[in-house]
Amino acid sequence: MDERVILQVLAEQQEYLEHYRKNTWITRQEESLFEWESNMAQVVIGVRRSGKSTLCHKVLLLHNIRYAYADFDDDRFAALKTSDLNTVLNCLYQLYGTDMQYIFLDEIQNVEGWHLFVNRLLRQGMYVFLTGSNAKLLSSELATHLTGRYNEIRLYPFSYLEYCQSEDISLHSITTQANAARKAALTTYLQDGGMPELRNITRLQNRRIYVESLVETIVSKDIVGRYKIHNKEGLRRMSHHLINNSCQVLNYEMLSTIAALNATKTVQKYVSYLSQAFLIHKLQQFSFKSRQRITNEKAYVIDTGFIANRDNALISENIGWRLENAVLIELLRRHHSMAEDVYYYKPSSRQKEVDFVVCKQGVVLELIQVAYTVADAKTFKRETEALLQASKKLTCNKLTLITTDESRNVEIDGKTIQIYSTGVWLLRVQER
């Protein structure tokens, strides 16, 4: 690629950095995960448009760090090859000075062989910040070529807390007005999710266009183009089916029919690609047997805003599914950085299902059930019995029920079940 073109693109990206200096920042909990005194690469991964670039710009600017910047998601860099990366570096030296110590490489996985380039920068003593929208390409390359030399930070769309901050909603006031504002915000959050840019789009049709475009970009750019998928339309139909049926067990036979594919293995590959691109999250069963964990996996969408804000989204009124989906993403946000895992529990057809199991190194820390309401006695009994049965089997006494009803504690059979109103649970600080 011509050096003059590379220099021009990088110069224009440099000018755009002024946009970030003028931003009003939303505090994100992942800010604390950066390791500033480390010589490891700081790697932020997550779904497109979740705020990865903004997060990196923010923490660098707030620390008053002078850094060089290159965005490899720029369409003008589409033809960039591994051999061009040294030219990119030379151009950055021209723009930012030869004494630069910090470099931010945005969506670096778009360039084949990027890991060799990054490895060289680290060996030279450079402080490197990376973002990427594909878990496998980043993680596999990092694990293979940068063993022990990177700090992975997983970023999700806005949490409910961050959403409230972005809408300037009081989190501490106990007035009737403040409570009403938080309840209204929760309803909107469960409907529209936490994609940062989506909250600024008011017209329903434009919101649909935004989400449809984002799904299309993930399918086309992050999967079809990268893995040379021939059946793009089948993959697209599968994507929308999984979004429409969030929180459900994966049915590969049905998906093969939807995608017009005969081979189940190919369908499984497609689902894996969607997971690696962070459009969906595959939730495994809790089991001490590895084979059982990967059977009957469930699929959740990365953000509830994807569920309703699309054409022909037929389950927009299913608040229960959206609530369960939002709880899972919040659990992943809270527990992934602490090396804790989240599963669901369904040991047999006769055993009542528990929505989520949080564990660390095989030790079960918490059992969590989600229900839109437990005001009905029959529903209350069903949900609490599921927790109590699992509690005995898994020897766990931290039992949580999340619902839209009021928060309270109940004692049943000598065990305490903490019932949280959804808004209260989403805003609570994780206890340790």
C-alpha positions as CSV (number, residue, x, y, z in Angstrom):
1,M,0.0,0.0,0.0
2,D,1.3,3.4,-0.9
3,E,3.0,5.3,2.0
4,R,1.4,8.6,1.1
5,V,-2.1,7.1,1.3
6,I,-1.3,5.5,4.7
7,L,0.1,8.8,6.0
8,Q,-3.0,10.7,4.8
9,V,-5.4,8.2,6.5
10,L,-3.5,8.3,9.8
11,A,-3.3,12.1,9.7
12,E,-7.1,12.3,9.3
13,Q,-7.5,9.8,12.1
14,Q,-5.2,12.0,14.2
15,E,-7.4,15.0,13.6
16,Y,-10.5,13.0,14.7
17,L,-8.9,12.4,18.1
18,E,-10.0,16.0,19.1
19,H,-13.5,14.6,19.1
20,Y,-12.7,12.4,22.0
21,R,-11.1,15.3,24.0
22,K,-14.5,17.1,23.9
23,N,-16.5,14.1,25.1
24,T,-18.4,13.9,28.3
25,W,-17.3,10.6,29.7
26,I,-19.4,7.9,31.2
27,T,-17.7,6.0,33.9
28,R,-17.3,2.3,32.9
29,Q,-16.3,-0.3,35.5
30,E,-13.8,-1.9,33.1
31,E,-11.6,1.2,33.5
32,S,-10.1,-0.3,36.6
33,L,-9.0,-3.4,34.8
34,F,-6.2,-1.7,32.8
35,E,-2.7,-2.5,34.2
36,W,-0.7,0.7,33.9
37,E,2.5,-0.4,35.4
38,S,2.7,-3.5,33.2
39,N,4.6,-4.0,30.0
40,M,1.9,-6.3,28.7
41,A,-0.4,-5.3,25.8
42,Q,-3.8,-4.0,27.0
43,V,-6.4,-5.8,24.9
44,V,-10.1,-4.7,24.9
45,I,-12.5,-7.1,23.1
46,G,-16.2,-7.0,22.7
47,V,-19.1,-6.6,20.2
48,R,-18.9,-3.8,17.6
49,R,-20.1,-0.4,18.8
50,S,-20.0,-1.4,22.5
51,G,-17.5,1.5,23.2
52,K,-14.1,-0.2,23.0
53,S,-12.4,2.6,21.2
54,T,-14.0,5.3,23.4
55,L,-12.9,3.4,26.6
56,C,-9.2,3.2,25.4
57,H,-9.2,6.9,24.3
58,K,-10.8,7.9,27.6
59,V,-8.3,6.1,30.0
60,L,-5.3,7.3,27.9
61,L,-6.5,10.9,27.9
62,L,-7.5,11.0,31.6
63,H,-4.0,9.7,32.4
64,N,-2.5,12.6,30.3
65,I,-0.7,10.1,28.1
66,R,0.5,11.1,24.7
67,Y,-0.2,8.3,22.3
68,A,-0.2,7.4,18.6
69,Y,-3.4,6.0,17.0
70,A,-4.3,3.8,14.1
71,D,-7.8,2.6,13.3
72,F,-7.7,-0.5,11.1
73,D,-11.4,-0.7,10.7
74,D,-11.1,2.3,8.2
75,D,-12.3,1.1,4.8
76,R,-9.3,2.8,3.2
77,F,-7.1,0.2,5.1
78,A,-9.0,-2.7,3.6
79,A,-6.1,-3.7,1.4
80,L,-3.5,-3.4,4.1
81,K,-1.2,-6.3,4.3
82,T,1.2,-7.6,7.0
83,S,4.1,-6.1,5.0
84,D,2.5,-2.6,5.3
85,L,2.5,-2.5,9.1
86,N,6.1,-1.3,9.2
87,T,5.1,1.5,6.9
88,V,2.2,2.3,9.3
89,L,4.7,2.5,12.1
90,N,7.0,4.8,10.2
91,C,4.0,7.1,9.4
92,L,3.0,7.2,13.0
93,Y,6.5,8.2,14.0
94,Q,6.2,11.1,11.4
95,L,2.9,12.2,12.9
96,Y,3.5,11.7,16.6
97,G,7.3,11.9,17.0
98,T,10.0,9.3,17.2
99,D,9.9,9.4,21.0
100,M,6.3,8.0,21.3
101,Q,6.0,5.3,23.9
102,Y,2.3,4.5,23.7
103,I,0.4,3.2,20.7
104,F,-3.3,2.4,20.3
105,L,-4.2,0.0,17.5
106,D,-7.9,-0.1,16.9
107,E,-9.6,-3.3,15.4
108,I,-6.1,-4.8,14.8
109,Q,-7.4,-8.2,13.9
110,N,-8.4,-6.9,10.5
111,V,-4.7,-7.2,9.4
112,E,-3.4,-10.7,8.9
113,G,-0.2,-11.3,10.8
114,W,-0.8,-8.4,13.3
115,H,0.5,-10.4,16.2
116,L,4.0,-10.4,14.8
117,F,3.9,-6.6,14.6
118,V,2.6,-6.2,18.1
119,N,5.1,-8.7,19.5
120,R,7.9,-6.5,18.0
121,L,6.5,-3.4,19.5
122,L,6.4,-5.0,22.9
123,R,10.0,-6.2,22.6
124,Q,10.9,-2.6,21.8
125,G,9.5,-1.5,25.1
126,M,6.4,0.1,23.6
127,Y,3.1,0.3,25.6
128,V,0.5,-1.2,23.4
129,F,-3.3,-0.8,23.5
130,L,-5.4,-3.0,21.2
131,T,-9.1,-3.5,20.5
132,G,-10.9,-6.2,18.5
133,S,-14.3,-7.5,17.7
134,N,-13.5,-11.2,17.3
135,A,-12.7,-13.3,20.4
136,K,-11.1,-16.3,18.6
137,L,-8.8,-14.4,16.3
138,L,-7.6,-12.3,19.1
139,S,-7.5,-14.8,21.9
140,S,-5.9,-17.6,19.8
141,E,-3.2,-15.4,18.3
142,L,-2.5,-13.7,21.7
143,A,-2.4,-17.1,23.5
144,T,-0.1,-18.5,20.8
145,H,2.2,-15.6,20.2
146,L,2.0,-13.3,23.2
147,T,1.8,-15.8,25.9
148,G,1.8,-14.0,29.3
149,R,2.3,-10.7,27.6
150,Y,-1.3,-9.3,27.4
151,N,-4.1,-8.2,29.7
152,E,-7.5,-9.0,28.3
153,I,-10.4,-6.7,29.1
154,R,-13.9,-7.8,27.9
155,L,-16.3,-4.9,27.3
156,Y,-20.0,-5.3,27.2
157,P,-22.7,-2.7,26.2
158,F,-23.8,-0.3,28.9
159,S,-24.9,-1.8,32.1
160,Y,-28.1,-0.4,33.6
161,L,-26.0,1.6,36.0
162,E,-24.0,3.1,33.1
163,Y,-27.2,3.7,31.2
164,C,-28.7,5.7,34.1
165,Q,-25.5,7.7,34.3
166,S,-25.7,8.5,30.5
167,E,-29.3,9.7,31.0
168,D,-28.5,11.7,34.1
169,I,-30.8,9.7,36.2
170,S,-30.3,9.9,40.0
171,L,-29.2,6.6,41.5
172,H,-29.4,7.7,45.2
173,S,-32.4,9.9,45.6
174,I,-35.4,8.2,47.3
175,T,-38.0,10.7,46.1
176,T,-41.1,9.5,44.3
177,Q,-40.0,11.4,41.2
178,A,-36.5,9.7,41.3
179,N,-38.0,6.3,41.8
180,A,-40.4,6.8,38.9
181,A,-37.5,7.9,36.7
182,R,-35.4,4.8,37.5
183,K,-38.4,2.5,36.8
184,A,-39.0,4.2,33.5
185,A,-35.3,3.9,32.6
186,L,-35.4,0.2,33.5
187,T,-38.3,-0.4,31.2
188,T,-36.5,1.4,28.4
189,Y,-33.2,-0.4,29.1
190,L,-34.8,-3.8,28.9
191,Q,-36.4,-2.8,25.6
192,D,-33.6,-1.0,24.0
193,G,-30.5,-2.4,25.7
194,G,-27.2,-0.7,26.3
195,M,-25.5,0.0,23.0
196,P,-24.1,3.5,23.6
197,E,-25.1,5.0,20.2
198,L,-28.6,3.5,20.1
199,R,-29.8,5.6,23.0
200,N,-29.3,8.8,21.0
201,I,-31.6,7.5,18.1
202,T,-35.2,8.5,18.9
203,R,-37.2,7.4,15.9
204,L,-38.2,3.7,16.0
205,Q,-37.5,3.2,12.3
206,N,-34.0,4.7,12.6
207,R,-33.3,2.4,15.6
208,R,-34.3,-0.6,13.5
209,I,-32.0,0.6,10.7
210,Y,-29.1,1.0,13.2
211,V,-29.5,-2.5,14.6
212,E,-30.1,-4.2,11.3
213,S,-27.0,-2.5,9.9
214,L,-25.0,-3.5,12.9
215,V,-26.1,-7.2,12.6
216,E,-25.3,-7.0,8.9
217,T,-21.8,-5.7,9.5
218,I,-21.1,-8.4,12.1
219,V,-22.3,-11.1,9.7
220,S,-20.7,-9.7,6.5
221,K,-17.4,-8.2,7.8
222,D,-16.6,-10.2,11.0
223,I,-17.8,-13.6,9.7
224,V,-18.5,-14.0,6.0
225,G,-15.4,-12.0,4.9
226,R,-13.1,-13.5,7.5
227,Y,-14.1,-17.1,7.2
228,K,-15.0,-17.1,3.5
229,I,-18.7,-18.2,4.1
230,H,-20.5,-19.0,0.9
231,N,-24.1,-19.2,2.3
232,K,-24.3,-15.6,3.6
233,E,-28.1,-15.5,3.4
234,G,-28.4,-18.7,5.5
235,L,-26.1,-17.3,8.1
236,R,-28.1,-14.1,8.2
237,R,-31.4,-16.0,8.7
238,M,-29.8,-18.0,11.4
239,S,-28.5,-14.9,13.2
240,H,-32.0,-13.3,13.3
241,H,-33.5,-16.6,14.4
242,L,-31.1,-16.8,17.4
243,I,-31.8,-13.2,18.3
244,N,-35.6,-13.9,18.1
245,N,-35.2,-17.0,20.3
246,S,-32.8,-15.7,22.9
247,C,-32.5,-17.7,26.2
248,Q,-33.4,-21.0,24.4
249,V,-31.5,-24.3,24.0
250,L,-29.7,-24.5,20.6
251,N,-31.5,-26.7,18.2
252,Y,-29.0,-27.5,15.4
253,E,-31.5,-29.5,13.3
254,M,-33.8,-26.5,13.2
255,L,-31.0,-24.1,12.5
256,S,-29.8,-26.3,9.6
257,T,-33.3,-26.1,8.1
258,I,-33.3,-22.3,8.5
259,A,-29.8,-21.9,7.0
260,A,-30.5,-24.4,4.2
261,L,-27.5,-26.5,5.2
262,N,-27.4,-30.3,5.4
263,A,-24.3,-30.6,7.6
264,T,-24.9,-30.2,11.3
265,K,-21.1,-29.5,11.8
266,T,-21.3,-26.6,9.5
267,V,-24.2,-25.1,11.4
268,Q,-22.3,-25.6,14.7
269,K,-19.4,-23.7,13.1
270,Y,-21.7,-20.9,12.1
271,V,-23.0,-20.6,15.6
272,S,-19.5,-20.6,16.9
273,Y,-18.6,-17.7,14.6
274,L,-21.5,-15.7,15.8
275,S,-20.3,-16.3,19.4
276,Q,-16.8,-15.3,18.5
277,A,-18.1,-12.1,17.0
278,F,-19.9,-11.4,20.3
279,L,-23.4,-11.3,18.7
280,I,-24.5,-14.2,20.9
281,H,-23.2,-15.9,24.1
282,K,-23.4,-19.6,24.4
283,L,-24.3,-20.7,27.9
284,Q,-23.3,-24.2,29.0
285,Q,-25.0,-26.6,31.4
286,F,-23.3,-26.9,34.8
287,S,-21.7,-30.3,35.1
288,F,-18.5,-31.8,36.3
289,K,-18.4,-33.8,33.0
290,S,-17.0,-31.7,30.2
291,R,-19.0,-33.5,27.5
292,Q,-22.3,-32.7,29.3
293,R,-21.4,-29.1,29.6
294,I,-21.3,-28.6,25.8
295,T,-24.5,-30.4,25.1
296,N,-27.8,-28.5,25.1
297,E,-26.1,-25.1,25.2
298,K,-28.3,-22.1,25.3
299,A,-27.9,-19.0,23.1
300,Y,-28.3,-15.4,24.5
301,V,-28.0,-12.2,22.5
302,I,-25.2,-9.8,23.6
303,D,-27.7,-7.0,24.2
304,T,-31.5,-6.8,24.6
305,G,-31.7,-3.9,22.2
306,F,-31.1,-6.4,19.4
307,I,-34.2,-8.4,20.2
308,A,-36.9,-5.8,19.6
309,N,-35.2,-3.2,17.4
310,R,-35.3,-5.1,14.1
311,D,-37.9,-5.6,11.3
312,N,-40.3,-8.5,12.0
313,A,-39.1,-8.8,15.6
314,L,-42.0,-10.8,16.8
315,I,-41.1,-11.3,20.5
316,S,-40.7,-7.7,21.5
317,E,-43.4,-8.1,24.2
318,N,-41.7,-11.0,25.9
319,I,-40.3,-9.1,28.8
320,G,-39.4,-12.3,30.7
321,W,-36.9,-13.3,28.1
322,R,-35.4,-9.8,27.9
323,L,-35.1,-9.7,31.7
324,E,-33.3,-13.1,31.8
325,N,-31.0,-12.0,28.9
326,A,-30.2,-8.7,30.7
327,V,-29.4,-10.6,33.9
328,L,-27.0,-13.0,32.1
329,I,-25.0,-10.2,30.5
330,E,-24.8,-8.4,33.8
331,L,-23.5,-11.6,35.4
332,L,-20.9,-12.0,32.7
333,R,-19.8,-8.4,33.2
334,R,-19.4,-8.9,37.0
335,H,-17.8,-12.3,37.0
336,H,-15.7,-12.7,33.9
337,S,-12.9,-10.4,35.1
338,M,-12.8,-12.4,38.4
339,A,-12.2,-15.7,36.6
340,E,-15.7,-16.9,37.6
341,D,-17.9,-18.8,35.3
342,V,-21.7,-18.7,34.6
343,Y,-23.7,-21.8,33.7
344,Y,-27.3,-22.9,33.8
345,Y,-28.5,-26.0,35.8
346,K,-30.7,-28.7,34.4
347,P,-29.3,-32.1,35.4
348,S,-32.3,-34.1,34.2
349,S,-35.8,-33.7,32.7
350,R,-37.3,-34.4,36.2
351,Q,-35.1,-31.7,37.9
352,K,-36.4,-28.1,37.9
353,E,-34.1,-25.8,36.0
354,V,-32.1,-23.0,37.6
355,D,-31.4,-20.1,35.3
356,F,-27.8,-19.3,36.4
357,V,-25.0,-20.9,38.4
358,V,-22.0,-18.8,39.3
359,C,-18.9,-20.9,40.2
360,K,-15.1,-20.7,40.5
361,Q,-12.9,-23.6,39.9
362,G,-15.8,-26.0,40.4
363,V,-17.0,-24.4,43.6
364,V,-20.6,-23.1,43.3
365,L,-20.8,-19.6,44.7
366,E,-24.4,-18.6,43.9
367,L,-27.7,-19.9,42.4
368,I,-29.8,-17.4,40.6
369,Q,-33.4,-17.7,39.3
370,V,-35.1,-15.0,37.1
371,A,-38.9,-14.6,36.9
372,Y,-40.9,-11.6,35.6
373,T,-43.1,-11.9,38.7
374,V,-43.7,-14.3,41.6
375,A,-46.8,-12.6,42.8
376,D,-48.8,-15.8,41.9
377,A,-48.4,-18.5,44.6
378,K,-47.9,-21.3,42.0
379,T,-45.1,-19.4,40.3
380,F,-43.4,-18.5,43.6
381,K,-43.4,-22.2,44.6
382,R,-42.0,-23.3,41.2
383,E,-39.2,-20.8,41.2
384,T,-38.2,-21.2,44.9
385,E,-38.4,-25.0,44.7
386,A,-35.9,-25.0,41.8
387,L,-33.4,-23.0,43.9
388,L,-33.9,-25.2,47.0
389,Q,-33.4,-28.5,45.0
390,A,-30.3,-27.2,43.3
391,S,-29.0,-25.9,46.7
392,K,-29.1,-29.4,48.1
393,K,-27.5,-31.0,45.0
394,L,-24.7,-28.4,44.7
395,T,-24.2,-27.5,48.4
396,C,-24.7,-23.8,47.8
397,N,-26.6,-21.6,50.2
398,K,-26.4,-18.3,48.4
399,L,-29.8,-18.3,46.7
400,T,-31.1,-15.3,44.6
401,L,-34.4,-14.7,42.9
402,I,-34.6,-11.7,40.6
403,T,-38.0,-10.4,39.7
404,T,-40.0,-7.2,39.0
405,D,-41.6,-7.5,42.4
406,E,-40.4,-5.8,45.6
407,S,-37.2,-6.9,47.2
408,R,-37.4,-9.0,50.3
409,N,-35.9,-12.1,52.0
410,V,-37.8,-15.4,52.5
411,E,-37.0,-18.3,54.8
412,I,-37.9,-21.8,53.4
413,D,-36.7,-25.1,54.8
414,G,-34.1,-23.4,56.8
415,K,-32.6,-21.6,53.8
416,T,-32.7,-17.9,53.0
417,I,-33.7,-16.8,49.5
418,Q,-32.9,-13.2,48.7
419,I,-35.5,-11.7,46.4
420,Y,-34.3,-8.7,44.5
421,S,-36.4,-6.2,42.4
422,T,-34.7,-6.1,39.0
423,G,-33.6,-2.5,39.3
424,V,-32.1,-3.0,42.7
425,W,-30.1,-6.1,41.7
426,L,-28.8,-4.4,38.5
427,L,-27.5,-1.5,40.5
428,R,-26.1,-3.3,43.5
429,V,-22.3,-3.5,44.0
430,Q,-21.0,-7.1,43.8
431,E,-20.3,-8.3,47.3
432,R,-17.1,-10.2,48.1
